[in-house]
Amino acid sequence: MSTSKPRVLLGMSGGVDSSVAGYLLREQGYDVVGVTMKVWPQDCISRAEDKCCGPQAVADARNVAHSLGIPHYIVDEAEQFERLVIDYFSSEYQAGRTPNPCVLCNEKIKFGNLWQKAEALGCDFIATGHYAIIEHHGGRAVLRKGADARKDQSYFLFSLRQKQLLRALTPLGAMSKPQIRDIARTLGLKVADKLDSQEICFVPGNDYKAFLRSHLGATAFHGGGIYDVDGNFVGDHGGIELFTIGQRKGLPGGSAQPRYVVDIDPETNSVIVGTAEDLVSEEFEIDRVNWISRGSSEQPIEATVKIRYSHPGTTATLFPLSGDRARIELHEPQKAVTPGQAAVFYDGNVVLGGGWICRQTALAPA
């Protein structure tokens, strides 16, 4: 006998969040199907042992699914993950930018390629354990910050299109982390007190430099010179891939004031250093803008902008430009506006949209 319940494909990482999401969805009347993505090539399994989507995560997800009485599948996304996320991660550093792989993974993998698996299993929605609120209002979706300000992950979902948001469910959005753990303990789930991952899932020890050396090989690094903002040569470096805007460690000494990386020029493979004051920006541009709760318009708009996930947000005026670009004028200058990172704009707790920070005018010598 076929069920009339709406069916949802739940991404299960083996952590407490996605586990409790499965329970909540089941209690809300959904027919839940659990799925864990294998994103690691066979030769990388050892480094994935205790990572999200690694062997232990798969085992934990399978055990939780069994406890909840829902089916569980493993889908192999290793090839797509390598192409769409890891290669992007590496190429961004090679281009002198600082990537945000979690945004790309959500857009291209979790709410992208995984939809084909969801359709094949007869699912109407895809659900995750993100701390964000997605509301469906007829033919439009609204993305809001999660109720737990310390865990809010709406920033990482800014690039989802309306079509993706309309088939997405985030049952944890209105809850706090302590509430989630309490539910897991009440259910007797073994993952109730499992620690949260605090790093990029495919970068062991959060050492991205070591990962790049392993993934790209030392010969792929773009060495060059380090210059100050006046064009004076300071020293040599082993690759622009080893630097990010705002970085202080690993720079030559001998300066009266602390030095910071203030620009990275991929055209000349130059790293530009300056003082803390040189890190300050009053405006910048973004590209690949995705509007969620507001159609693209030529009219300026006031909003709160986050220039990185950990940024508290600051007021700004957005000026849409031609194509999918926009100029952001900050009402208060901000430090370390970093090319490659996402700038996400909010109206209160509603995500209006976001885009990717572009590199500003070169400071490097001609």
N, C-alpha and C positions, 0 to 999 in steps of 0.2 A: 504493500500500500504506500503510495507516495505521500510525502509530507508537504503541508502547505506553509511550513515555516520558511521565512527567508533564510537563505544559506550564506554563510560568511566564511571566507578563508582567513584564518588567523595566523600571522607570522609569529612563530614561537622560537625565541632565542635561547630558551633554557633558563632565563632569568625570572625573577619574581614578578616583574611588571607584565610581561606577555602571558605568564601563567595565570595571574589573577584576571587579566583581560578575558581569557577563555572562560573562566567561571562566571564573570559578570555577563558576558554575552549569552551564555547558556541560560542564565537566570532571567535574562530579558526576552527569552523566547526564540533565540536564533538557533538554527541548526549549524553547529560549529565544526569546521574541519581544520585541524592543526597542520601546519607545514613548517618545516625547518629547511632553510637554504644551505646547501653545501657550496661554499664560495672559495674553497681552498683546493688548488691543484694537488694531486696525489703527493708530489715531492715536497709540499709545504705543510703536510699534516702535522709534523712534529712541532712546528712553531705555533700551530693553531690549537694545541692541546687544551689549554684552559681559556681559549678566547671565545667570543661570541661566534656562533656558527662552527666551532671546532667540535671534535669528537665528544668531549664531556658535555658540551652544550646540547648536542643532539641527544645524548643519553638522558639528560635532565628533562628536555622537552618531551621525549617519548614517555618518561615516567609520569610526568604531570598529565599528559594527555590520557594516559591509562587511568590515572586517579580521577580525572574529570569525566571519563567515559566518552571521550570523543576520538574519532579516528586521527591518525597522525601519519604524515608522509614526509619524505625527504626529497627535495628537488635539487638537481645539480645545476647551479648557476655559476660554476667556477670560470668557465670561458667568458661569459658575459661580464662577470665581476672584474676579471682581469682587464678586459677591453674597455669597459665603461667607467670603472672606478680607479683601479690601480694605475692603468696607463695615464689616465687624466691626472692623478696625483703626482706622478713622476714628471709628466710633461709640463705641468704648471711650475714646478720648481725650476725646471730647465729654462722656462720663459721668464724667470725672475719674479714669479708670483707665489703667493702662499695659498694653497688649495684648501677647500672645505669638502672632503670626500663624503661626509655624512649627508649633505644636501643632495649630491649627485646620486648616492646610493638610494635615497628615498625616492627621488624623481624617476630614475632610470631602472632600478631593480625592484624595490619593495612595492612601489605603486605603479611600476612600469611593466617590465617583462613578466612579473608574477601574475599579472592580470590574465595572461594566456592560460596559466595553470588554473586560475580561479574559474575561468569560463569552462575549461575542460572538465572541471569537477562540479559544474552546475551552480556555481556560487554567484550571488548577487552583489556581494561586497568583499572588500579586503579590510581586515582590521589589524591594528598594531597596538603595542603598549606605550605609544607616545603620550607624553603629558601635554596635550593640546586638545582644544575643543573644536570639533567640526560640526556645524549645524547645516542641515539640509532644509532649504526653504523653496519648495517647488523645484524649479529648474535652476536654482542658484545655491551655491554653498558659501558659507561664511566660516573663516578660520579665525579662532580666537586663542589668546594665551591660555595655558593651563591654569587651573585655580591655585596650584602650588607654585608660587613665584620662584622658589629655589630650584624647581625641577622643570619649569616650563620649557618645552621643546618646539614651540611654534616657529621659532627662527629657522629650524632645519626643514620646515615644510613649505617655505615661502614659494618655492619654484613649482609646486604642484598646480596643474591646470584645473579649471572647473570640472572637466570630465573626470579627472582623477579624484578630486575632492568629493564629488557627488556619489562615488562608489566606495568611499573610505569611511571607516568607523574607528574612533579612538575612545573607548569606554572609560579610560582612566582620567580623562581631561578634567573632570570636576572633583577629583580626589587628591589627597596628599599621600606622600610616600609612607608615612607611619600607618595610615589607614590601609594601604595596600598590604603592608607586611602583617598587620593584624589579621586581615582576611586570610592571608596565606597560612598563618599559624593556626587559625581556627579550622581551616580545611585540612590541616596536617600535612601540608606540602613541604617536602624536604628542601625546597629552594627558598623558603620563607626568609631566611637570614643570609642568603647568598649575597656576596658583595657586588655592588654595581661596578661595571667596567668604566674606568675613568680615562681611557685612551682609545686611539684609533684601532679598530679591531684587527687590522692586518699589519700593524707596526709593533713588533715585539719590544717590550720595555719602554714604549713611547719614544724610542730613539729613531726618529725619521731619517737622520743622516746615515745611520748604519743600514737602515732599510734601503735607502737609495743606492748606497754602495753595493749592496747585495743584488738589488733588482736591476740597476742600470750598468753596473761595472764602473770602475774608477776612470776608465778612458772616456766615458760619456760625460764627465763633469767639465764645465766650462770655466777654466781658470782665467785669471786676469789681474787687474790692478785695483787697489783700494785708494780712493782719493777723498780729500776733504771737499767741502762745498765750494771752496775757492779754486778747485782744480789742482791742488798740490798733491803730488804722489805721496802716499803714506806707506804702502807696502804691497806685497803680492798676496793673492789668495788662491786656494785650490779648487774653487768652483762656486759660481753664484748660487748653485743648488744648496749650499751650506749656510745661506743667510736669509733672514727675514727682516722686514721693516720693524724697527724698534729694538732689534737685537743689540746687546751690549757685550756679552761674553764672546771671547774668541777674536777680539779686535786688537790691533797693535796698540801698545801703550805710548807713553811719552807726551801725552796731552795734558794741559793744565786742567781741563774739564773732562768729565766722563764722555766717551764717544758712543754714539749709537748709529746703527744703520738707518739712513734716512731715505735712501733710494737704491734701486738695483736696476742697472741698465743692461738688458740682454743683447742690445745691438753691439755694444763694445765690451761686454762681459765685465763691466765696472761695478764696484760696490762703493757707494758714496756714504761717507760718515760725517756726522755733525753733532751739535749739542742737542740737549733736550728741547730747546726752543726751535731747532730746525725740524723737529718731528711734528710740529703743530700745523694743522691744516684748517683753513676756513671754508673751503669748498672742494668738491671733487665730482667726477662723473662716474656713472655706472652704465653698463650695457646689459643686454639680454634681460630687460626689465619684464617682470611678470606681474600684471595687475590682477588681484584676486577680487577685492571688494569694490573696485572702482574701475570703470572702463578707461582706457588710455585717453588722455585729453591734453589739449594744448594749454590749459589753464594751470597756473601754479597751485600748489596745495601745501598747507601746513600739516606737519606730522611729527611724530617722534621716531627717530632713526637709531637703530642699533648697527654699529659698524663691525661688530664681531659678536659671537655668542655670549661672551662674558661681559660685554659692554652694557652699562645700565640704561642706555638710551639717552638721546639728547634732542631738543627741538630743532627743527630745520624747515626750510622751504624747498619743495621739490619743483623743478622746472622741467617738464617733459620736453625732449628734443626730438629731432627727426629719427625715424626708425624706432628701435627699441632702446633708446638711450635716454638718460635724464641727468640733469645737473643738480647737485645737492648743495645748498647754501646752509651752513651750520650757524645757528644763532649764537653758539658758544664754540670757539675753536677747540678741536679735539686732537689728541696725540695719536700717532701711529695709525693713520688711515691706510690700510694695507691692500695693495692690488691683489686681486684673486679672492679676497674675502667677500662675503655677502653683506650688503647693506639692506636691512629689512625695515620697512616703515609701518608704523602703527597709528591708528586712531583709537586712543584708549587701549582696550585689550583686543581690538580687531586688527588683524593683519591686512593692510591695504595691498601690499605686494613687496617686491624687492628686486634687487639686481646685483650685478657683480662689479666690484670696485675696479676702475681702470687705473692704469699707471698715469701719473701726472707728468708735467713737463720735465724733461730730463735735466738733472743737475750736473751730470757728468761733463767733463771737458770735451770739446769737439775733437 
